[in-house]
Amino acid sequence: MAAKHGTRRCYVGGCHCDACKAANRNHERERVARRASGEAPQPGRPMVVSLPEQVSQPVGPGRVEAAIAQEIEGLALAAARPALVEAAISLGKILDNPRAVSQHPRPRGS
């Protein structure tokens, strides 16, 4: 039985008409959003995920953010460049976030 046009199953089966491409595109968007939010995979589709045992919200600044703040305190020109100071602190917060999703693929074998 052939898959119905406009479905991802038909796209995976080899059809690349506009309706099937749109269905696949929607499926991929939803999959990426689910993965970014940490939602469990769909039933019947095993997925190996290594998460920290307990992820808690940090109370104060994280390790990277605290190190950046310490470095900034020692800089004489920090007061003259407030935008750079805020950008550095913001990047530190992102690096400290355990739920941040990397945009680069993991190397094979890790």
C-alpha positions as CSV (number, residue, x, y, z in Angstrom):
1,M,0.0,0.0,0.0
2,A,1.5,3.3,-1.1
3,A,1.8,6.1,1.4
4,K,-0.5,9.1,1.1
5,H,1.0,12.2,-0.5
6,G,1.7,15.1,1.9
7,T,3.1,12.8,4.6
8,R,6.6,12.3,5.9
9,R,6.2,8.5,5.2
10,C,5.7,9.3,1.5
11,Y,8.8,11.6,1.6
12,V,10.9,8.9,3.2
13,G,9.7,6.5,0.6
14,G,11.2,8.6,-2.1
15,C,8.6,11.2,-3.1
16,H,9.9,14.7,-3.1
17,C,6.8,16.6,-4.3
18,D,6.1,20.0,-2.6
19,A,3.5,18.5,-0.2
20,C,5.8,15.7,0.9
21,K,8.8,18.0,1.4
22,A,6.6,20.3,3.5
23,A,5.5,17.4,5.7
24,N,9.1,16.4,6.2
25,R,10.1,19.9,6.9
26,N,7.4,20.3,9.6
27,H,8.4,16.9,11.1
28,E,12.1,18.0,11.4
29,R,11.1,21.4,13.0
30,E,9.0,19.6,15.6
31,R,11.7,17.1,16.3
32,V,14.4,19.8,16.8
33,A,12.1,21.8,19.1
34,R,11.3,18.6,21.1
35,R,15.0,17.8,21.4
36,A,15.9,21.4,22.4
37,S,13.3,21.4,25.1
38,G,14.5,18.1,26.6
39,E,11.2,16.3,25.8
40,A,11.4,12.6,25.6
41,P,11.5,11.0,22.2
42,Q,8.4,9.5,20.6
43,P,7.4,5.9,21.8
44,G,9.0,3.2,19.8
45,R,12.0,5.2,18.8
46,P,14.9,4.6,21.1
47,M,17.2,7.5,21.7
48,V,20.3,7.6,23.8
49,V,20.6,10.7,25.8
50,S,23.2,11.4,28.4
51,L,21.9,14.0,30.8
52,P,23.4,15.2,34.1
53,E,21.9,13.3,37.0
54,Q,20.3,16.3,38.5
55,V,19.9,19.7,36.8
56,S,19.1,22.5,39.1
57,Q,18.7,26.1,38.5
58,P,21.8,28.1,39.6
59,V,21.2,30.4,42.6
60,G,24.0,32.9,41.8
61,P,26.4,33.3,39.0
62,G,27.9,30.2,37.5
63,R,31.6,29.2,37.3
64,V,32.3,30.9,34.0
65,E,30.2,34.0,34.8
66,A,32.0,34.5,38.2
67,A,35.4,34.1,36.5
68,I,34.5,36.8,33.9
69,A,33.3,39.1,36.6
70,Q,36.5,38.7,38.5
71,E,38.5,39.5,35.4
72,I,36.5,42.6,34.7
73,E,37.1,43.9,38.2
74,G,40.8,44.0,37.4
75,L,40.4,45.9,34.1
76,A,40.9,49.7,34.2
77,L,38.9,50.3,30.9
78,A,35.8,48.3,32.0
79,A,33.9,51.4,33.0
80,A,34.6,53.0,29.6
81,R,33.3,50.0,27.7
82,P,30.0,48.9,29.4
83,A,28.6,47.2,26.3
84,L,31.6,44.9,26.1
85,V,31.3,44.1,29.8
86,E,27.6,43.2,29.4
87,A,28.3,41.1,26.4
88,A,31.0,39.1,28.2
89,I,28.8,38.5,31.2
90,S,25.9,37.4,28.9
91,L,28.2,34.9,27.1
92,G,29.3,33.6,30.5
93,K,25.7,33.0,31.4
94,I,25.2,31.0,28.2
95,L,28.3,28.9,28.8
96,D,27.1,28.1,32.3
97,N,23.6,27.0,31.2
98,P,23.5,23.2,31.2
99,R,20.4,23.2,28.9
100,A,22.1,25.2,26.1
101,V,22.1,23.3,22.9
102,S,25.3,23.1,20.9
103,Q,25.1,24.1,17.3
104,H,28.1,21.9,16.4
105,P,27.8,18.1,16.0
106,R,29.5,16.0,18.6
107,P,32.7,14.2,17.4
108,R,32.3,10.6,16.6
109,G,33.1,8.2,19.3
110,S,32.3,10.5,22.2
